[in-house]
């Protein structure tokens, strides 16, 4: 699996604060229409032009079988959401990628999102591990499941704790908010 493409450096990383380039803020201004169309285009141009400065390395760790005893607590911290089979370690990536994706959709630049996610990772991973499908859980998807990565990955809604946060799950939401 490639090391690049795992997260975007923005203003939420305390290890490398970046006050000149607020990716998170710029995506929010695009989504909220605080920036004009021309300004949003310039923001997306900057993302493409400075891609190598924005994209960092993301070491992916797959632990199977699950860690025994209390070892998983030592490695994952004291977050109460962490359990023996579910380690939450997304860092800033989940926060940044959905905002970037939404901003890319609004500005007609889906190629930036594809580059961020690197869709070919799923194909490489499946081939290397002799798999046909990756099933993901703990994602909020409107229909209960969602196919992605050219039907090599299926996301399945299996996190009841999200239900209290989204009381009206029947209301349709524009794609750029998912």
C-alpha positions as CSV (number, residue, x, y, z in Angstrom):
1,X,0.0,0.0,0.0
2,X,1.4,3.4,-0.8
3,X,2.4,5.6,2.1
4,X,1.2,8.8,0.5
5,X,-2.3,10.0,0.4
6,X,-3.4,9.1,3.9
7,X,-4.0,12.6,5.4
8,X,-3.9,16.2,4.5
9,X,-1.8,18.7,6.4
10,X,-4.0,21.5,7.7
11,X,-4.6,23.7,10.6
12,X,-5.6,20.8,12.9
13,X,-2.3,19.1,13.3
14,X,-0.5,20.3,16.4
15,X,2.7,18.7,15.2
16,X,2.9,20.9,12.2
17,X,0.7,24.0,12.6
18,X,0.2,25.8,9.3
19,X,-1.2,29.3,9.7
20,X,-0.5,30.3,6.1
21,X,-2.5,27.5,4.6
22,X,-5.8,26.8,6.3
23,X,-7.2,23.9,4.3
24,X,-10.0,23.3,6.7
25,X,-11.0,27.0,6.7
26,X,-10.8,27.3,3.0
27,X,-13.0,24.3,2.5
28,X,-15.5,25.7,4.9
29,X,-15.6,29.0,3.1
30,X,-16.2,27.2,-0.2
31,X,-19.0,25.1,1.3
32,X,-20.7,27.9,3.1
33,X,-20.5,30.2,0.0
34,X,-18.5,32.8,1.9
35,X,-16.0,32.7,-1.0
36,X,-17.0,33.7,-4.5
37,X,-16.9,31.2,-7.3
38,X,-13.6,32.7,-8.5
39,X,-12.1,32.5,-5.0
40,X,-13.3,28.9,-4.6
41,X,-11.6,28.1,-7.9
42,X,-8.3,29.7,-6.7
43,X,-8.5,27.6,-3.5
44,X,-8.9,24.4,-5.5
45,X,-6.1,25.5,-7.8
46,X,-3.8,25.9,-4.8
47,X,-4.7,22.4,-3.5
48,X,-3.7,20.9,-6.9
49,X,-0.5,23.1,-7.2
50,X,0.7,22.4,-3.7
51,X,-0.4,18.8,-3.4
52,X,3.1,17.5,-2.4
53,X,3.2,20.1,0.5
54,X,-0.3,19.1,1.7
55,X,-0.2,15.4,1.5
56,X,1.5,13.5,4.3
57,X,2.4,9.9,5.0
58,X,-0.2,7.6,6.7
59,X,1.0,4.4,8.2
60,X,-1.8,1.9,8.1
61,X,-1.8,-0.7,10.8
62,X,-4.0,-3.7,10.6
63,X,-4.1,-5.7,13.8
64,X,-5.5,-9.2,13.4
65,X,-6.3,-11.0,15.6
66,X,-7.2,-8.3,18.1
67,X,-4.7,-7.5,20.8
68,X,-5.1,-9.6,23.9
69,X,-5.7,-8.5,27.5
70,X,-5.3,-4.8,28.1
71,X,-2.7,-4.2,25.4
72,X,-5.2,-2.5,23.1
73,X,-5.8,0.1,25.8
74,X,-2.1,0.9,26.0
75,X,-1.8,1.3,22.3
76,X,-5.1,3.2,21.6
77,X,-5.3,5.5,24.6
78,X,-8.2,6.0,27.1
79,X,-10.9,7.0,24.6
80,X,-14.0,5.2,25.8
81,X,-15.1,4.5,22.2
82,X,-12.1,2.2,21.8
83,X,-12.9,-1.4,22.4
84,X,-11.0,-4.7,21.9
85,X,-12.0,-4.9,18.2
86,X,-12.5,-1.3,17.4
87,X,-9.6,1.2,17.6
88,X,-10.3,4.8,16.7
89,X,-7.2,6.3,15.2
90,X,-8.3,8.4,12.2
91,X,-6.6,11.6,13.5
92,X,-7.4,14.7,11.4
93,X,-8.0,12.7,8.2
94,X,-11.8,12.1,8.7
95,X,-12.3,15.8,9.5
96,X,-10.4,17.1,6.5
97,X,-11.3,14.6,3.8
98,X,-15.1,15.1,3.9
99,X,-14.7,18.8,3.8
100,X,-12.3,18.6,0.9
101,X,-14.6,16.2,-1.0
102,X,-17.6,18.4,-0.5
103,X,-15.6,21.5,-1.7
104,X,-14.3,19.5,-4.7
105,X,-17.9,18.5,-5.7
106,X,-19.1,22.1,-5.3
107,X,-16.3,23.4,-7.6
108,X,-16.5,20.6,-10.1
109,X,-13.1,19.2,-9.3
110,X,-13.7,15.5,-8.3
111,X,-10.2,14.5,-9.5
112,X,-8.7,16.2,-6.4
113,X,-10.9,14.0,-4.1
114,X,-9.9,10.9,-6.1
115,X,-6.3,11.8,-5.7
116,X,-6.7,12.2,-1.9
117,X,-8.4,8.9,-1.4
118,X,-6.4,7.0,-4.0
119,X,-9.0,4.6,-5.1
120,X,-6.5,2.1,-6.4
121,X,-5.5,1.2,-2.8
122,X,-8.6,-1.0,-2.5
123,X,-7.7,-2.9,-5.6
124,X,-4.1,-3.4,-4.5
125,X,-5.1,-4.4,-1.1
126,X,-7.6,-7.0,-2.3
127,X,-5.1,-8.4,-4.8
128,X,-2.3,-8.7,-2.2
129,X,-4.5,-10.3,0.3
130,X,-6.5,-12.5,-2.2
131,X,-9.8,-10.7,-1.3
132,X,-12.7,-9.9,-3.5
133,X,-14.4,-7.3,-1.2
134,X,-13.6,-5.1,1.7
135,X,-16.6,-4.5,4.1
136,X,-16.4,-1.4,6.3
137,X,-18.6,-0.6,9.2
138,X,-19.1,2.4,11.6
139,X,-20.0,4.8,8.8
140,X,-23.3,6.7,8.5
141,X,-24.8,5.9,5.1
142,X,-28.4,6.9,4.2
143,X,-29.5,3.6,2.6
144,X,-27.8,1.3,5.2
145,X,-25.0,0.4,2.8
146,X,-23.0,2.1,0.1
147,X,-20.8,0.6,-2.6
148,X,-17.5,2.3,-3.5
149,X,-14.1,1.9,-5.1
150,X,-15.7,0.3,-8.2
151,X,-17.7,-2.2,-6.1
152,X,-14.6,-3.5,-4.3
153,X,-15.6,-1.8,-1.0
154,X,-19.0,-1.8,0.7
155,X,-19.7,0.5,3.7
156,X,-22.3,-0.9,6.0
157,X,-24.1,1.1,8.6
158,X,-23.6,-0.8,11.8
159,X,-23.1,1.8,14.5
160,X,-26.4,2.4,16.4
161,X,-24.7,5.1,18.5
162,X,-25.0,7.4,15.5
163,X,-28.8,7.2,15.5
164,X,-29.3,9.6,18.4
165,X,-27.2,12.2,16.6
166,X,-29.3,11.9,13.4
167,X,-32.9,11.8,14.5
168,X,-34.4,12.3,11.0
169,X,-32.4,9.8,8.9
170,X,-35.2,9.7,6.3
171,X,-34.5,13.3,5.3
172,X,-32.5,13.4,2.0
173,X,-29.2,15.3,2.2
174,X,-27.2,16.6,-0.8
175,X,-24.3,14.3,-1.7
176,X,-21.7,16.9,-0.7
177,X,-22.8,16.7,2.9
178,X,-22.3,12.9,3.1
